[in-house]
Amino acid sequence: MTLKIGEFAILAPIPINHLESALSLLAEKPYVSFGSMKFELFHEVENALGHDRHLNDVPVLIYPSHFEAEIVDEEAPYVISWRASYFEWAGTKEEMQFDDENHYRPEFTRNDREEGNHPGGWGMYWRIKNLERLLEDQRIEIRNIQVYSRKYWRKNAPPRGPEIVKRPPGI
């Protein structure tokens, strides 16, 4: 698959406590980083960004993966209610250590490793900036998002990690 800047976005589930922590962190830092094991996906994104990466950011469409409606109502739709800009990855041990030691990881993501939720650590970090909550009228149910591997997400079967999707109009 060949990705073209402007035609795709990254759809990602991120726990709400990580998002809120990241928003606070971005008041002090130029970016925050999240962990992933999806090397191939981010390699494709990096290839699309190419050498002119300073001119291009990739939209990140975020739906909270742990929010109160999931607990109260199992039929609640998964809704993109945050967005950000992906601009690079940290793929080496040194780059990841830099983000860890210099607090570019939201507080609750740092706690994940300490609590053993991801004991081996992540394979790489992906960095975002410009994180913001979407207004009610800007929100999109993920079942309305078109992906490259199939037509649409099933209502109750959202992706469990970042995925490449077709960029929705107006994003």
Backbone as JSON Lines, residues from 0, in Angstrom:
{"i":0,"aa":"M","n":[0.85,-1.18,0.0],"ca":[0.0,0.0,0.0],"c":[0.89,1.24,0.0]}
{"i":1,"aa":"T","n":[0.64,2.16,-0.9],"ca":[1.37,3.41,-0.96],"c":[0.49,4.51,-0.39]}
{"i":2,"aa":"L","n":[0.96,5.14,0.66],"ca":[0.21,6.21,1.31],"c":[0.61,7.55,0.72]}
{"i":3,"aa":"K","n":[-0.38,8.43,0.56],"ca":[-0.12,9.77,0.07],"c":[-0.55,10.77,1.13]}
{"i":4,"aa":"I","n":[0.35,11.7,1.45],"ca":[0.04,12.73,2.44],"c":[-1.23,13.45,2.02]}
{"i":5,"aa":"G","n":[-2.11,13.68,2.98],"ca":[-3.37,14.35,2.73],"c":[-4.53,13.4,2.48]}
{"i":6,"aa":"E","n":[-4.22,12.11,2.21],"ca":[-5.27,11.15,1.91],"c":[-5.53,10.16,3.05]}
{"i":7,"aa":"F","n":[-4.7,10.18,4.08],"ca":[-4.88,9.22,5.16],"c":[-4.71,9.88,6.52]}
{"i":8,"aa":"A","n":[-5.14,9.16,7.53],"ca":[-4.99,9.58,8.92],"c":[-4.69,8.32,9.73]}
{"i":9,"aa":"I","n":[-4.35,8.51,10.98],"ca":[-4.15,7.4,11.9],"c":[-5.32,7.41,12.87]}
{"i":10,"aa":"L","n":[-6.02,6.28,12.98],"ca":[-7.08,6.11,13.97],"c":[-6.47,5.37,15.14]}
{"i":11,"aa":"A","n":[-6.62,5.9,16.36],"ca":[-5.97,5.28,17.51],"c":[-6.85,5.32,18.75]}
{"i":12,"aa":"P","n":[-6.91,4.18,19.46],"ca":[-7.55,4.18,20.77],"c":[-6.52,4.57,21.82]}
{"i":13,"aa":"I","n":[-6.86,5.49,22.68],"ca":[-5.98,5.88,23.78],"c":[-6.85,6.04,25.02]}
{"i":14,"aa":"P","n":[-6.47,5.42,26.14],"ca":[-7.26,5.57,27.36],"c":[-7.43,7.04,27.76]}
{"i":15,"aa":"I","n":[-8.6,7.38,28.25],"ca":[-8.93,8.76,28.58],"c":[-7.96,9.36,29.59]}
{"i":16,"aa":"N","n":[-7.52,8.56,30.57],"ca":[-6.58,9.12,31.55],"c":[-5.24,9.46,30.9]}
{"i":17,"aa":"H","n":[-4.84,8.72,29.87],"ca":[-3.61,9.06,29.14],"c":[-3.79,10.36,28.36]}
{"i":18,"aa":"L","n":[-4.98,10.54,27.76],"ca":[-5.26,11.76,26.99],"c":[-5.25,12.99,27.89]}
{"i":19,"aa":"E","n":[-5.91,12.89,29.02],"ca":[-5.96,14.04,29.93],"c":[-4.57,14.38,30.46]}
{"i":20,"aa":"S","n":[-3.79,13.35,30.78],"ca":[-2.42,13.55,31.23],"c":[-1.57,14.17,30.12]}
{"i":21,"aa":"A","n":[-1.76,13.7,28.89],"ca":[-1.01,14.24,27.74],"c":[-1.35,15.71,27.5]}
{"i":22,"aa":"L","n":[-2.61,16.06,27.65],"ca":[-3.03,17.44,27.44],"c":[-2.31,18.37,28.43]}
{"i":23,"aa":"S","n":[-2.21,17.95,29.67],"ca":[-1.49,18.74,30.68],"c":[-0.01,18.83,30.34]}
{"i":24,"aa":"L","n":[0.56,17.72,29.92],"ca":[1.98,17.68,29.59],"c":[2.31,18.59,28.41]}
{"i":25,"aa":"L","n":[1.41,18.66,27.44],"ca":[1.65,19.5,26.26],"c":[1.65,20.99,26.57]}
{"i":26,"aa":"A","n":[1.2,21.37,27.74],"ca":[1.31,22.77,28.16],"c":[2.78,23.13,28.42]}
{"i":27,"aa":"E","n":[3.61,22.11,28.67],"ca":[5.03,22.32,28.99],"c":[5.99,21.79,27.92]}
{"i":28,"aa":"K","n":[5.54,20.79,27.17],"ca":[6.42,20.1,26.22],"c":[5.92,20.28,24.8]}
{"i":29,"aa":"P","n":[6.82,20.15,23.79],"ca":[6.39,20.3,22.4],"c":[5.66,19.08,21.85]}
{"i":30,"aa":"Y","n":[5.81,17.92,22.5],"ca":[5.14,16.71,22.04],"c":[5.01,15.73,23.2]}
{"i":31,"aa":"V","n":[4.2,14.71,22.98],"ca":[4.11,13.57,23.9],"c":[4.25,12.31,23.06]}
{"i":32,"aa":"S","n":[4.65,11.22,23.71],"ca":[4.81,9.97,22.97],"c":[4.01,8.85,23.63]}
{"i":33,"aa":"F","n":[3.48,7.98,22.77],"ca":[2.72,6.81,23.19],"c":[3.41,5.57,22.63]}
{"i":34,"aa":"G","n":[3.23,4.45,23.29],"ca":[3.87,3.22,22.89],"c":[3.04,2.4,21.92]}
{"i":35,"aa":"S","n":[3.74,1.62,21.1],"ca":[3.07,0.72,20.16],"c":[4.02,-0.41,19.79]}
{"i":36,"aa":"M","n":[3.43,-1.47,19.27],"ca":[4.19,-2.59,18.71],"c":[3.99,-2.64,17.19]}
{"i":37,"aa":"K","n":[3.31,-1.64,16.63],"ca":[2.96,-1.66,15.2],"c":[4.04,-0.99,14.35]}
{"i":38,"aa":"F","n":[5.22,-1.62,14.31],"ca":[6.34,-1.09,13.54],"c":[5.99,-0.87,12.08]}
{"i":39,"aa":"E","n":[5.34,-1.86,11.48],"ca":[5.07,-1.79,10.04],"c":[4.16,-0.61,9.7]}
{"i":40,"aa":"L","n":[3.14,-0.4,10.51],"ca":[2.22,0.7,10.28],"c":[2.97,2.03,10.31]}
{"i":41,"aa":"F","n":[3.77,2.24,11.35],"ca":[4.47,3.52,11.45],"c":[5.6,3.63,10.44]}
{"i":42,"aa":"H","n":[6.15,2.52,9.99],"ca":[7.14,2.55,8.92],"c":[6.5,3.07,7.63]}
{"i":43,"aa":"E","n":[5.28,2.6,7.34],"ca":[4.55,3.1,6.16],"c":[4.28,4.59,6.27]}
{"i":44,"aa":"V","n":[3.89,5.04,7.46],"ca":[3.63,6.46,7.67],"c":[4.92,7.27,7.49]}
{"i":45,"aa":"E","n":[6.01,6.77,8.06],"ca":[7.3,7.45,7.92],"c":[7.72,7.55,6.45]}
{"i":46,"aa":"N","n":[7.5,6.49,5.68],"ca":[7.83,6.52,4.25],"c":[7.0,7.58,3.53]}
{"i":47,"aa":"A","n":[5.74,7.71,3.9],"ca":[4.89,8.72,3.27],"c":[5.36,10.14,3.61]}
{"i":48,"aa":"L","n":[5.82,10.33,4.85],"ca":[6.29,11.66,5.26],"c":[7.57,12.04,4.52]}
{"i":49,"aa":"G","n":[8.44,11.08,4.3],"ca":[9.65,11.31,3.53],"c":[10.56,12.39,4.1]}
{"i":50,"aa":"H","n":[11.3,13.01,3.2],"ca":[12.29,14.01,3.6],"c":[11.68,15.36,3.94]}
{"i":51,"aa":"D","n":[10.46,15.62,3.49],"ca":[9.8,16.91,3.74],"c":[8.92,16.83,4.99]}
{"i":52,"aa":"R","n":[9.32,16.04,5.96],"ca":[8.49,15.82,7.13],"c":[8.17,17.11,7.88]}
{"i":53,"aa":"H","n":[9.06,18.09,7.85],"ca":[8.79,19.34,8.55],"c":[7.62,20.1,7.93]}
{"i":54,"aa":"L","n":[7.23,19.75,6.71],"ca":[6.1,20.4,6.04],"c":[4.79,19.64,6.25]}
{"i":55,"aa":"N","n":[4.89,18.41,6.74],"ca":[3.72,17.55,6.8],"c":[3.52,16.92,8.17]}
{"i":56,"aa":"D","n":[2.31,16.93,8.63],"ca":[1.91,16.17,9.8],"c":[0.78,15.26,9.36]}
{"i":57,"aa":"V","n":[0.62,14.16,10.04],"ca":[-0.46,13.23,9.74],"c":[-1.52,13.38,10.82]}
{"i":58,"aa":"P","n":[-2.79,13.6,10.44],"ca":[-3.83,13.7,11.46],"c":[-3.99,12.39,12.22]}
{"i":59,"aa":"V","n":[-4.18,12.51,13.52],"ca":[-4.47,11.36,14.37],"c":[-5.88,11.55,14.9]}
{"i":60,"aa":"L","n":[-6.74,10.59,14.62],"ca":[-8.12,10.59,15.09],"c":[-8.18,9.65,16.28]}
{"i":61,"aa":"I","n":[-8.57,10.17,17.42],"ca":[-8.47,9.4,18.67],"c":[-9.85,9.18,19.27]}
{"i":62,"aa":"Y","n":[-10.1,7.94,19.65],"ca":[-11.28,7.66,20.45],"c":[-10.8,7.12,21.79]}
{"i":63,"aa":"P","n":[-11.4,7.63,22.88],"ca":[-11.0,7.12,24.19],"c":[-11.34,5.63,24.3]}
{"i":64,"aa":"S","n":[-10.35,4.83,24.65],"ca":[-10.57,3.4,24.71],"c":[-11.13,2.96,26.06]}
{"i":65,"aa":"H","n":[-11.11,3.81,27.04],"ca":[-11.72,3.52,28.34],"c":[-12.46,4.78,28.78]}
{"i":66,"aa":"F","n":[-13.75,4.79,28.56],"ca":[-14.53,5.93,29.03],"c":[-15.79,5.41,29.7]}
{"i":67,"aa":"E","n":[-16.39,6.26,30.52],"ca":[-17.49,5.82,31.37],"c":[-18.64,5.18,30.61]}
{"i":68,"aa":"A","n":[-18.97,5.65,29.42],"ca":[-20.09,5.1,28.65],"c":[-19.87,3.62,28.34]}
{"i":69,"aa":"E","n":[-18.61,3.21,28.16],"ca":[-18.33,1.79,27.9],"c":[-18.74,0.93,29.09]}
{"i":70,"aa":"I","n":[-18.53,1.45,30.26],"ca":[-18.83,0.7,31.47],"c":[-20.33,0.66,31.72]}
{"i":71,"aa":"V","n":[-21.0,1.79,31.52],"ca":[-22.43,1.89,31.79],"c":[-23.28,1.28,30.68]}
{"i":72,"aa":"D","n":[-22.91,1.51,29.42],"ca":[-23.73,1.1,28.28],"c":[-22.87,0.38,27.25]}
{"i":73,"aa":"E","n":[-22.99,-0.94,27.18],"ca":[-22.17,-1.71,26.24],"c":[-22.48,-1.39,24.79]}
{"i":74,"aa":"E","n":[-23.62,-0.78,24.52],"ca":[-24.01,-0.43,23.15],"c":[-23.53,0.96,22.74]}
{"i":75,"aa":"A","n":[-22.86,1.67,23.65],"ca":[-22.39,3.01,23.33],"c":[-21.45,2.95,22.14]}
{"i":76,"aa":"P","n":[-21.61,3.83,21.16],"ca":[-20.73,3.8,19.98],"c":[-19.34,4.32,20.34]}
{"i":77,"aa":"Y","n":[-18.35,3.81,19.64],"ca":[-17.0,4.34,19.78],"c":[-16.92,5.6,18.95]}
{"i":78,"aa":"V","n":[-16.53,6.69,19.58],"ca":[-16.59,7.99,18.93],"c":[-15.22,8.68,18.96]}
{"i":79,"aa":"I","n":[-14.81,9.17,17.81],"ca":[-13.58,9.97,17.74],"c":[-13.92,11.31,18.37]}
{"i":80,"aa":"S","n":[-13.29,11.59,19.5],"ca":[-13.59,12.83,20.21],"c":[-12.34,13.65,20.51]}
{"i":81,"aa":"W","n":[-11.19,13.21,20.0],"ca":[-9.93,13.92,20.14],"c":[-9.21,13.86,18.8]}
{"i":82,"aa":"R","n":[-8.32,14.81,18.58],"ca":[-7.43,14.72,17.42],"c":[-6.08,15.31,17.8]}
{"i":83,"aa":"A","n":[-5.1,14.93,17.02],"ca":[-3.73,15.4,17.22],"c":[-3.01,15.32,15.89]}
{"i":84,"aa":"S","n":[-1.72,15.62,15.92],"ca":[-0.88,15.51,14.73],"c":[0.29,14.58,15.05]}
{"i":85,"aa":"Y","n":[0.42,13.53,14.24],"ca":[1.59,12.66,14.33],"c":[2.69,13.32,13.53]}
{"i":86,"aa":"F","n":[3.93,13.31,14.06],"ca":[5.0,13.89,13.26],"c":[6.26,13.03,13.2]}
{"i":87,"aa":"E","n":[6.44,12.07,14.12],"ca":[7.6,11.19,14.02],"c":[7.5,10.06,15.03]}
{"i":88,"aa":"W","n":[8.41,9.09,14.89],"ca":[8.48,8.0,15.84],"c":[9.83,7.99,16.52]}
{"i":89,"aa":"A","n":[9.88,7.31,17.63],"ca":[11.13,7.05,18.35],"c":[11.3,5.54,18.29]}
{"i":90,"aa":"G","n":[12.2,5.07,17.44],"ca":[12.32,3.65,17.21],"c":[13.54,3.0,17.82]}
{"i":91,"aa":"T","n":[14.49,3.8,18.29],"ca":[15.68,3.21,18.9],"c":[15.54,3.22,20.42]}
{"i":92,"aa":"K","n":[16.3,2.35,21.05],"ca":[16.3,2.29,22.51],"c":[16.7,3.65,23.11]}
{"i":93,"aa":"E","n":[17.66,4.32,22.48],"ca":[18.13,5.61,22.97],"c":[17.04,6.69,22.86]}
{"i":94,"aa":"E","n":[16.34,6.7,21.73],"ca":[15.26,7.69,21.54],"c":[14.13,7.45,22.56]}
{"i":95,"aa":"M","n":[13.8,6.19,22.76],"ca":[12.74,5.86,23.71],"c":[13.17,6.21,25.14]}
{"i":96,"aa":"Q","n":[14.41,5.93,25.46],"ca":[14.93,6.26,26.78],"c":[14.92,7.77,26.99]}
{"i":97,"aa":"F","n":[15.24,8.53,25.94],"ca":[15.2,9.99,26.03],"c":[13.79,10.44,26.41]}
{"i":98,"aa":"D","n":[12.77,9.91,25.71],"ca":[11.39,10.3,26.02],"c":[11.0,9.91,27.43]}
{"i":99,"aa":"D","n":[11.43,8.73,27.87],"ca":[11.13,8.28,29.24],"c":[11.79,9.19,30.28]}
{"i":100,"aa":"E","n":[13.08,9.41,30.13],"ca":[13.84,10.17,31.13],"c":[13.48,11.65,31.15]}
{"i":101,"aa":"N","n":[13.05,12.19,30.03],"ca":[12.74,13.62,29.95],"c":[11.24,13.9,30.01]}
{"i":102,"aa":"H","n":[10.49,12.91,30.42],"ca":[9.05,13.04,30.69],"c":[8.24,13.52,29.5]}
{"i":103,"aa":"Y","n":[8.49,12.92,28.34],"ca":[7.66,13.16,27.17],"c":[6.52,12.15,27.08]}
{"i":104,"aa":"R","n":[6.46,11.28,28.06],"ca":[5.38,10.3,28.14],"c":[4.38,10.78,29.18]}
{"i":105,"aa":"P","n":[3.08,10.75,28.86],"ca":[2.09,11.15,29.86],"c":[2.24,10.33,31.14]}
{"i":106,"aa":"E","n":[1.93,10.96,32.25],"ca":[2.13,10.34,33.57],"c":[1.56,8.94,33.66]}
{"i":107,"aa":"F","n":[0.33,8.74,33.21],"ca":[-0.29,7.43,33.35],"c":[0.35,6.37,32.45]}
{"i":108,"aa":"T","n":[1.0,6.78,31.36],"ca":[1.7,5.79,30.54],"c":[2.97,5.36,31.24]}
{"i":109,"aa":"R","n":[3.59,6.26,31.97],"ca":[4.78,5.88,32.74],"c":[4.41,4.89,33.82]}
{"i":110,"aa":"N","n":[3.22,5.06,34.41],"ca":[2.77,4.14,35.45],"c":[2.51,2.75,34.9]}
{"i":111,"aa":"D","n":[2.13,2.62,33.63],"ca":[1.88,1.31,33.02],"c":[3.09,0.4,33.17]}
{"i":112,"aa":"R","n":[4.25,0.93,32.86],"ca":[5.46,0.11,32.93],"c":[5.76,-0.26,34.38]}
{"i":113,"aa":"E","n":[5.64,0.73,35.29],"ca":[5.92,0.47,36.7],"c":[4.98,-0.57,37.29]}
{"i":114,"aa":"E","n":[3.72,-0.58,36.84],"ca":[2.73,-1.51,37.37],"c":[2.75,-2.85,36.64]}
{"i":115,"aa":"G","n":[3.63,-2.99,35.64],"ca":[3.76,-4.26,34.94],"c":[2.7,-4.5,33.88]}
{"i":116,"aa":"N","n":[1.94,-3.45,33.48],"ca":[0.91,-3.64,32.46],"c":[1.5,-3.92,31.09]}
{"i":117,"aa":"H","n":[2.71,-3.51,30.88],"ca":[3.4,-3.82,29.64],"c":[4.86,-4.11,30.01]}
{"i":118,"aa":"P","n":[5.09,-5.26,30.67],"ca":[6.38,-5.53,31.29],"c":[7.58,-5.49,30.35]}
{"i":119,"aa":"G","n":[7.4,-5.89,29.11],"ca":[8.53,-5.87,28.18],"c":[8.75,-4.51,27.57]}
{"i":120,"aa":"G","n":[7.88,-3.58,27.86],"ca":[7.96,-2.27,27.25],"c":[7.41,-2.3,25.83]}
{"i":121,"aa":"W","n":[7.31,-1.15,25.24],"ca":[6.82,-1.03,23.88],"c":[7.96,-1.19,22.9]}
{"i":122,"aa":"G","n":[7.63,-1.56,21.7],"ca":[8.64,-1.72,20.66],"c":[9.11,-0.4,20.07]}
{"i":123,"aa":"M","n":[8.24,0.6,20.14],"ca":[8.57,1.93,19.64],"c":[7.58,2.93,20.23]}
{"i":124,"aa":"Y","n":[7.93,4.2,20.14],"ca":[7.02,5.27,20.55],"c":[6.63,6.07,19.31]}
{"i":125,"aa":"W","n":[5.41,6.55,19.3],"ca":[4.97,7.47,18.24],"c":[4.63,8.8,18.91]}
{"i":126,"aa":"R","n":[5.1,9.86,18.3],"ca":[5.04,11.19,18.9],"c":[3.93,12.03,18.25]}
{"i":127,"aa":"I","n":[3.19,12.72,19.12],"ca":[2.13,13.6,18.65],"c":[2.26,14.99,19.26]}
{"i":128,"aa":"K","n":[1.64,15.93,18.61],"ca":[1.53,17.31,19.11],"c":[0.14,17.81,18.75]}
{"i":129,"aa":"N","n":[-0.2,19.01,19.16],"ca":[-1.49,19.65,18.82],"c":[-2.69,18.81,19.25]}
{"i":130,"aa":"L","n":[-2.6,18.2,20.4],"ca":[-3.71,17.39,20.92],"c":[-4.86,18.3,21.35]}
{"i":131,"aa":"E","n":[-6.07,17.94,20.92],"ca":[-7.24,18.73,21.32],"c":[-8.5,17.87,21.35]}
{"i":132,"aa":"R","n":[-9.43,18.27,22.22],"ca":[-10.75,17.64,22.23],"c":[-11.56,18.23,21.09]}
{"i":133,"aa":"L","n":[-12.35,17.39,20.46],"ca":[-13.23,17.87,19.39],"c":[-14.53,18.39,19.98]}
{"i":134,"aa":"L","n":[-15.11,19.38,19.33],"ca":[-16.42,19.86,19.71],"c":[-17.45,18.78,19.38]}
{"i":135,"aa":"E","n":[-18.59,18.82,20.02],"ca":[-19.64,17.8,19.8],"c":[-19.95,17.61,18.31]}
{"i":136,"aa":"D","n":[-20.09,18.7,17.58],"ca":[-20.48,18.59,16.17],"c":[-19.33,18.14,15.25]}
{"i":137,"aa":"Q","n":[-18.11,18.01,15.79],"ca":[-16.97,17.53,15.01],"c":[-16.71,16.04,15.22]}
{"i":138,"aa":"R","n":[-17.36,15.45,16.18],"ca":[-17.1,14.05,16.54],"c":[-17.66,13.09,15.49]}
{"i":139,"aa":"I","n":[-16.97,11.95,15.35],"ca":[-17.33,10.97,14.33],"c":[-17.36,9.58,14.96]}
{"i":140,"aa":"E","n":[-18.43,8.84,14.74],"ca":[-18.45,7.45,15.18],"c":[-17.48,6.67,14.31]}
{"i":141,"aa":"I","n":[-16.68,5.8,14.93],"ca":[-15.66,5.12,14.14],"c":[-16.27,4.18,13.1]}
{"i":142,"aa":"R","n":[-17.49,3.77,13.29],"ca":[-18.1,2.9,12.27],"c":[-18.28,3.64,10.95]}
{"i":143,"aa":"N","n":[-18.15,4.98,10.97],"ca":[-18.26,5.79,9.75],"c":[-16.89,6.11,9.13]}
{"i":144,"aa":"I","n":[-15.85,5.55,9.69],"ca":[-14.5,5.79,9.18],"c":[-14.11,4.66,8.23]}
{"i":145,"aa":"Q","n":[-13.64,5.02,7.07],"ca":[-13.23,4.03,6.07],"c":[-11.77,3.67,6.28]}
{"i":146,"aa":"V","n":[-11.47,2.39,6.22],"ca":[-10.1,1.92,6.41],"c":[-9.59,1.3,5.11]}
{"i":147,"aa":"Y","n":[-8.29,1.04,5.07],"ca":[-7.71,0.46,3.87],"c":[-7.91,-1.04,3.78]}
{"i":148,"aa":"S","n":[-7.98,-1.72,4.92],"ca":[-8.05,-3.18,4.89],"c":[-9.47,-3.72,4.71]}
{"i":149,"aa":"R","n":[-10.47,-2.92,5.04],"ca":[-11.87,-3.3,4.82],"c":[-12.69,-2.01,4.75]}
{"i":150,"aa":"K","n":[-13.97,-2.11,4.5],"ca":[-14.76,-0.91,4.25],"c":[-14.96,-0.02,5.49]}
{"i":151,"aa":"Y","n":[-15.54,-0.55,6.56],"ca":[-15.82,0.25,7.75],"c":[-15.61,-0.62,8.99]}
{"i":152,"aa":"W","n":[-15.45,0.02,10.14],"ca":[-15.34,-0.71,11.4],"c":[-16.73,-1.17,11.82]}
{"i":153,"aa":"R","n":[-16.8,-2.36,12.38],"ca":[-18.06,-2.81,12.98],"c":[-18.28,-2.02,14.26]}
{"i":154,"aa":"K","n":[-19.52,-1.71,14.55],"ca":[-19.88,-0.88,15.69],"c":[-19.24,-1.32,17.0]}
{"i":155,"aa":"N","n":[-19.29,-2.6,17.3],"ca":[-18.79,-3.08,18.58],"c":[-17.45,-3.8,18.48]}
{"i":156,"aa":"A","n":[-16.71,-3.58,17.43],"ca":[-15.41,-4.22,17.25],"c":[-14.38,-3.19,16.78]}
{"i":157,"aa":"P","n":[-14.04,-2.25,17.63],"ca":[-13.08,-1.22,17.24],"c":[-11.66,-1.77,17.18]}
{"i":158,"aa":"P","n":[-10.76,-1.06,16.51],"ca":[-9.37,-1.49,16.5],"c":[-8.79,-1.39,17.91]}
{"i":159,"aa":"R","n":[-7.85,-2.24,18.22],"ca":[-7.23,-2.25,19.55],"c":[-5.85,-1.6,19.54]}
{"i":160,"aa":"G","n":[-5.52,-0.94,18.47],"ca":[-4.26,-0.22,18.35],"c":[-4.37,0.71,17.16]}
{"i":161,"aa":"P","n":[-3.33,1.5,16.9],"ca":[-3.39,2.42,15.76],"c":[-3.62,1.7,14.43]}
{"i":162,"aa":"E","n":[-4.39,2.34,13.56],"ca":[-4.67,1.81,12.21],"c":[-4.63,2.97,11.22]}
{"i":163,"aa":"I","n":[-4.28,2.66,10.0],"ca":[-4.31,3.67,8.94],"c":[-5.71,3.68,8.33]}
{"i":164,"aa":"V","n":[-6.29,4.87,8.23],"ca":[-7.64,5.03,7.69],"c":[-7.63,6.11,6.61]}
{"i":165,"aa":"K","n":[-8.69,6.11,5.82],"ca":[-8.85,7.2,4.86],"c":[-9.19,8.47,5.63]}
{"i":166,"aa":"R","n":[-8.58,9.56,5.24],"ca":[-8.79,10.83,5.93],"c":[-10.2,11.33,5.65]}
{"i":167,"aa":"P","n":[-10.99,11.54,6.72],"ca":[-12.35,12.04,6.51],"c":[-12.33,13.49,6.02]}
{"i":168,"aa":"P","n":[-13.35,13.9,5.28],"ca":[-13.42,15.29,4.82],"c":[-13.42,16.25,6.03]}
{"i":169,"aa":"G","n":[-12.77,17.37,5.86],"ca":[-12.74,18.39,6.9],"c":[-11.73,18.17,8.01]}
{"i":170,"aa":"I","n":[-10.95,17.11,7.93],"ca":[-9.94,16.83,8.96],"c":[-8.58,17.19,8.42]}
